[in-house]
Amino acid sequence: MRTSKFIAFSLIVGAALLFMAENAHATFPGQNGKIAFVGNQSGSWQLYTMDPDGSHQTQVTNLPATTWELWLPAFSPDGRRILFTHDNPLNPCPPGTYDPVGCGDLYVVNVDGSGLNRLTTDGFSWAGTWSPDGTQIVFDHISPLTNLDTVAIMKADGSGVEPALTDKLWGSGFARYIPNSQRLVFFSQNGGFISSVWTMKIDGTSQRRVTEPALEGFANDVSPNGHQFLLIDHQNTDLPTAIFVMNPDGDDVKQLTFPRAGSNDGLGAYSPDGKKIVFLSNRLSPGSLDIFTMNIDGTDIQRIASGVTVGGCPDGNCVNATWGAKPSN
């Protein structure tokens, strides 16, 4: 998932660089609840949930079929709702825009599949997640002027959009709240880098790059206590990806996974109790992605679900899993 259809089409129409692709989100603290993921086991891409051991897989959505797999689910802080992106092929974008198949918008649904609600209707919004208090959503908004992503914030009901916290001339996005701070972590190509991890205040000021250009880093998740970032290397390239961890200031970067030659580990997310990481990989199934868990130090890797992407993925890294908190009674 290092390059989305948004990216590919932008290149076709002349955009300067690849941008965006991996999902990132902040896992909220709590007891471990359901894991959500996107798969096409039913014949089309849909949203699913399962227990942490891979049991009780349940299809949550039954939306119109789409060839676009970047739904990027993210749990609400209370673990009761899932935010995701969906592009509707029955609603094609105007000719010349970023996506020739269907425009993307943000939706929210209850974990049991009820209460489906569309939050945006502009076709330029995707890759969202909630603030820690559940009152706001930070998301990617594609600039019609440049076909590049910018970081935007809105209220959780879809109102009060405050777009373009980042420069429209550089691809930036997948911003996620850092718990216990007034800052966001996000991806950017600002300065012409292939990919780097940045942080900034929630009003867009005090932007700071925290990874070295050679890593080509991309932040996937923030630990529930805000003390660490999960990231992958080689974002926006054709090289295999592995999972790393680092401190929020960019220090103490450590590699957690070592995928087999030609395979990708990516899209890591913390468990709400901060003790485990869930991620997808094609290390054991070259024709599909499987879902794994591991300890936060990279030990005890266990496959909990297999074959969630029938027919494989365009770049071996196309969907993500996210871990929600167990709802309180």
Helices and strands as residue ranges (DSSP letters): H 5-12, E 25-26, E 32-39, E 46-50, E 58-59, E 74-75, E 81-87, E 104-110, E 117-118, E 125-130, E 136-142, E 149-155, E 172-177, E 183-188, E 196-201, E 208-209, G 213-215, E 218-222, E 229-232, E 243-246, E 254-255, E 265-270, E 276-281, E 290-295, E 302-305, E 321-325
